[in-house]
Amino acid sequence: MASTDKIEAIPYFPTGNENDNRERDKNDDDGVCNDNKCDENDCDTNNQKQHQQTPPQQIPVTILTGFLGSGKTTLLNHILRDQTHGMKFAIIENEFGEVGVDEELIFAGENVGEELIEVMNGCICCTVRGDLIKALKNLYVEKRGKFDSIIIETTGLADPAPVCQTFFMDDDIKNMYKLDCVVTVVDAMHILERLREEKPEGVENEAVEQVCFSDKILLNKVDLVKCDKDNRLDEIERELHVLNPSAPIQRTLYGKINPKDILNVEAFELKRVLEFDPEFLDEDQEHQHDATVSSVAVKVEGEVNISLLESWIRRLIMEDGANLYRYKGVIAVKDMNKKFVFQGVGMTFLGEFDKEFHWKENEVRESRFIFIGKHLDHKFYREGFLKCLTPKEGEIVLRFPVGTVVEVNIGVYQQGTVLKQWDKGNAYLIEVEGPPKTNVWAPIDHDVYIRSVGSPKEYAEQA
């Protein structure tokens, strides 16, 4: 849980006139008058004590930005797991779609309590900017003292300029917080493609804006870039420096850095921003996103057949990979206590049962995903995902009871015995007679995977 230590107030030391009775200056450190001749209600010292106000303490804010799939949440979790900085955080998490996934992936450990995580769905630089101001004020008024700093992770499609502007245009926010550092995480494998992408007239390139507004750039995923004779990493750094000559660049793997490199560094300089964007403090500035980019998301109570899900995602990658900016999901799989977490960028997909994220005892087992990209067929994506759900008990009666001898397709059909129904989201667990003798799953109850002995051979060539 977050610390409840109070913020220490600055001691008050009253000053007096040289003609005042010097005995009056012999006061305790707490400002209480010790002069017995003073009337308590009339004493200037006591009145000053009662009306003193502790100057507001500005709380530092770090903004994590970067295009979709660059590794912002991985960096955030690295900071939250780190035990060396000794800081407590409030987190504001922003997601582009109507279904949140990253909120399931934030490591709420000792450095942040669940009550200090705010989630906003929608683009933080435009549609939910008012919600950001409200969240910041609520955190300061209601939970100040429980955290030392705020970290805001923006959606990968956010322009950081309006987010930064929030800390200078609202007087209350300006007094409560100070913008400490804008950290931009860039994906070494895809950043050049993103920076060079041509946008329709009047539409901004978010990846360019994110680099320009950064105080520190983390060149992430450098292990995925092959350093050939032209040294691609040096080429990337040269292009980043053209856009932002003053921001230092640090190469990283999996977002692993010393948190002290980006926390409480007082790196944000309003003067620098005004030099390249003189209209930064103009409240009437407008920005336009690419209308061809959208998100499709699903959240449903239920468990997923993991074999079908992986097959479905492979098909999506083959057909839409070039248009997929980002996709991620947290999935409940039958009989598995760990959450299955998948994510990807373009053609690169990774999915695993994550040891850090388990289903709690009374937690609703629901599955959710979001895909962000260009020209997405929303209906196709939603229906495809729903077909990967495991039927609830009683909804489907399986054809083969435990102990039935069947034929199972493992490239060719071989005889085996049904050991279990509904094993880890799969319709059947079957022991194949071999050789070699082994156990396999039939993900669904269909002849392409499992059939009666002696059935027609129409599915023999399908795996």
N, C-alpha and C positions, 0 to 999 in steps of 0.2 A: 504494500500500500504506500501511497505517497506520504512524505513527511508532513507533519502538522506544525513544525516549528514556526513561530511568528517571526516576521521581518523585524529586525532590531531597529528601534527608533533612534534618531539622532538626538543626543542629550541637549537640553535647553539650558542656556546660561544667560540670565537676565543681566542687562547693563544698567548702570545707575548714573545719576548726575553727580558731579563732584561736590555739590553743596548738600547732598543727601547725608543723612546720619550714617556714618561708616559702619555702625553696628548692624545696620540693616543688611549689609553685604555678607554677613556671616550666616549664610543660608546653607541648608543641606544641598547635596548635589541634585536632589529631585526638584529644586526650585521652591520649596515650601518655606515661608517666612518663619523665623525663630524669635521675632521681636514680640515680647509679651504685651507691649503697649499698643500694638496694632489691633484694630477691630477686624475680625476675619472677613467680614463682608466688604470692608472698605480698603483693605490692603492691596496696594498696586501689585505687589509680588504675587499674591495668591490669584488675583484677577488675571495676571499674565499667564500663570500656570494653567488656569482653567481654559483660557482661550488659545493656548498654543496649538499649532497644527504641524504635525510632522510633514515635512516636504515629501511630495509623492516620489516613490522610487520607481524609476522606469525599468520595466522588465525587458530584457533583450529578446529579439525575435530573429530566428534563422529561417530563411525560405529555401526549401529544396525544390528546384525546378529541373526541367530536362524533358526531352521528347519521350513519347511512349516507348516503354521497354528499355530505357537507358539504365535502370537499376536503382531508382530512387528509394523504393521501399526496402530493398536489400541494404542500402546504406543506412536508412533510418533504423532498421532492426540491429544493425551492427553498433550504432551509437547507443541504442537502448540496452543492449546486452553488455556494453563496456562498463567495467567497474572502476576505472581509473579516474574519471572526471568528477565523480562525486556529486553529480547534479540530478535534480528531479525535473521532469518535463511535463508540459501539457502539449498534446498533439492535436493539430487540426488537419484532418485528412480530407482531401478533395478528390472526387471521382467524376468522370465525365458522364457515365451512364446513370440510369435510374436505379440500378441494382449495384450495391457496393460489394466489392470483393476484397479490396485492400484492407478494409476494416477487420476482416477475418485473419489477415496475415500480419498484423502488427503485434509485435512481441510485448505484451503488457506485463512486464516483470517488475523488479524492484524500483526501476527508475521512472515508472509511470503507472498510475492507477487507472483502472477502466473508467472511473468517473472523470478522468482528465483527458479523455479522447473525444473529440468532436468530429463528426462526419458530415460532409456536405456533398450532396449529389447534384451535379450540374457544373458548368464552367465557372470557376471562381473569379475569373477576370471580367465576367459580365453578368450572367444570370443569377448568381448567388452571392454577388459582392456585398449586398446588404446583409446577408446572413453572416458573412465574415465579420463585419463590424459588430453585429449583435453578439456573436460568439466571443469575440475579443473582450467586449465590455462585461459580459457575464462572467467570464473566467477571472477578470481582474477584481470585480466586485464580490463575487461569491467564493472564489477559491484561491485568492491571492495568499501567499504564504505556504501553499501546498506544493508549489513548483518554483523553480529558479529561472526557467526559460521556456519559451514557446517555439516549437518547430512546426512549420506549415509545409506540408507536402502538396504541391499543386498537381492538378491533372496534367498529363503530358501534352495536352493541347492548349494549355493556358499561356497567354501572354503575361509575363511577370510584371510589366509596367503598371497596369491598373492595381495589381496586388500591392506593389511597393507604394503606389500613390496613396493608398488607404492610410498609411502611417504619417502622412503629411497634410491631408485635406480635412480630416476630422479632428477638432481640437481636443476632444476627450481622449481619443486614441493616441494623439501626439504626446499628451501628458502621461499617459499610462505606460507606453511602450517606446522602445527605440529599435529601429531596424539595424540589426547587427551585421548580417552578411546574407547575400544571395548566392547560393551554391548551385551551379548548373552541372548536372551529370550528363555526360554524352556517351553514346554507345559507339565505341571505336569501329565496330563492324559496319554500322549503317549511317554514321553522322554525315559523311560527305554526300551521300545520296540525298539525305534530308535537306542539307543546306543548299544543294543545287536544284532542288525540285522547283519546277516552274508552277506558279500559282496563277489563277485568273486575275485579271486586272482589279485592283483595289483590295485584294485578299492578301493578308500578311502571311509570311512564312514563320510559323511559331518557333521552329528550331533556330532560326536566325535571331529572333527577338530574345530567346532564352540565353543565347551566347552573349549577345550585346549587353544585357543587363546583369551579367554575372560579376560577382566580386572574386569568385574562385571557381575554376573549371576542373572537374574531375573527369579525366579521360579514362572511362571504365571499359571493362571487358577487353583489355589489351591482349589477353591470351588468345583471343579469337582472330586476331589479325596477324597474318604472316608477314614478317619483316623481310621482304625480298630485297633485291639490289637497290630499288628505289626508296626503300625505307618508308613504308606507308605511314607509320606513326608520326614520323617527322613531317610528312606532307600534311597530315591532319592538323598537327599543331601549328603549322604555318598558316593554314586557312583560318583556324580559330583566332590566331593573333591578328590577322587582318581585320577581323570583325571586332575584336576586343584586345587592343594592344596592352592594356594595363592589368588584365586578370591573370594571375599565375595559374599554370596548368600542372596538375599532378596526375600521374598515371596510376591506375588502380586495378586490382583484381577483386571481383565480387564486392565492390564498394568498401573495401577494408582500408581504413585510414586511422590515424590518431585523431579522435574527436576534437582535441584541443586545436587542431589545424583549422577548424571551421566554427568553433563555438567561442563566444566572447572575444572575438578578434577585432571588433569595431572596424570592419572593412568597408561598410557601405558609406559612400561619399556622395551626398546630394550634388555637390559641385560638378563631379565627374559626369553624373547622369545628365545634368542640364547642358553640359558641353556638347553631347551628341544628340540630346533630345530636348531642345529649348522649351517645348510645349508640354514637358512632363507634368507640370503642376496645373495644366489646363483641364478643368473638370469636364469640359465638353468634348474631349477627345473621343473618337470612335474607332473601333477596330472591327474587322470583318473576318469571320472564319470561312474556310472552304466548305461550301454547301454540299459537296459530294462526299464529305467525310461524316460518318454517323456511327452510332453504337447500337448494338443489339444485345439485350441482356435478358436472362431468365433466372428467376429464383423460385424453386418449387420444393415443397416438402416431399421427401422421398429419397430413395437410394438408387444408384446408377450401376448398370452393368459395365464394369470397367473395360472389358474386352470390346464391347460395342462402341464405347466412347472413344477409345483410342483408334479404332478403325474409322469412325466417323470423322475425327479430327484429321487423320491422315488424308482422307478424301478432300476435306476442305483445303488443306495446305496445297494439295496438288492442283486444285481448281482455282483457288482464290489467294494463294500465298503472296503473290506480288502486290495485292491490294490490302493485305492484312497488316496494319500498323502494330496492333497489339491484341493479344487475347490471353485470358487468364480465368481460372475457376477454382473453386473449393468444393469438393465432391464427397458425398457420403456413399460409402460402399458397404454393402451388406456384410455383416460379421466382422467388419474391420473397425477397430477402435481409433486408428489414426485417420486423419483427414487426407484425402488424395488431393494434392495441389498441382495444378498444371498451369503453365504459362508459355508464351512464345512470342516471337517477333518474326513476321514473314514466314519463311520456310523452316525456321529454327524452333523446335518444340521440345519442351522438357516437362515430364510429369512423374511424380513420385509420391509415396506415402511419407509425409513429412513427420519426422520424430518430434518436432517442436509443437505440433498442433494436433491435439487429441479431442475427441468428443467428450464433453463433460457428462456427468451421470444423468442429469435431467435436461440436457440440451436437446432442442429439436433438431433432428437429423434432416437437414435440408441441403440441397445442392444448388449452386449458383454459378453462373459464368457470365462473362462479357467479352464481346468481340468488337474491336474498333478498327475501321478501315474505310476504304472508298468503294462506293457502288455495291453495298452489301444488300443481299436479298433477306430482309428481316424474317419473312414468313418461313423461308427455307431453313434458316438457322434455328429458329424456335422449334419448328416441327421435328427437325433432325435430332435436336437434343432430347426432346421429350420421348422420342422412340428409344432412347438409350436407358430410360428408367426401368428399374427392376419392378415387375408387377408385385403388388402387395399380396400378402398371404391370403389365399381364397379367391383372388381375382382370376387366376389362371390355374387350371388343374393340369399338372404335367402328365405326359402319356406313360412314362416308364417308372414304376415303383422301384424302390431300393431292392437290389438283388436281381433285377431283370438283366438277362444277357442281351446285348444290343450290338450294333455295328456303329463305330465312331470314326469320323473322318479325320485322319491325321496326315492328309496328303493322299493316302489311299485308305479305304475302309478296312478296319480291323475289328475283330470281336473283342468285346470287353464287358465288364459287369458294372452296373450302376451302384456306386458306393453311397452317394448322398444326393439329395435334392437341395437346390438353392445354397450352394457353397460359395461364399465370398462374392455374391452377386451373380454367379453363373447358375444356369438352370440345373446342370448336373456335374458331379464329380464321378469320373469313370476310371476303373482300373482296366487298362489295356493288357490283353494276354501276352502280346509280344510275339517274338522277341524284339527288343528287350521289354520286359514287364515294367510298366510305368503308369502313373496317374495323369489324366488330362481332364480339361474342362470342356463342356459343351455350353457356350455362352447363352444360347437360346434353344428352345425346344422346336427344332426344325430339321427336316431331313438332310439339309446341307451339312449339318453337324452331327446328328445322331438319328439312327433309324432302326427299324425292326430288322432282325436277321432275315436275309433273303429278299429285302426290298428291291425295287427296280434300281438300275444303275445310273439314273439320269443325273445325279449329283456327284458321281465318282470323281470327276476331274476338278471339282470346286473345293477350295480349301477355306 
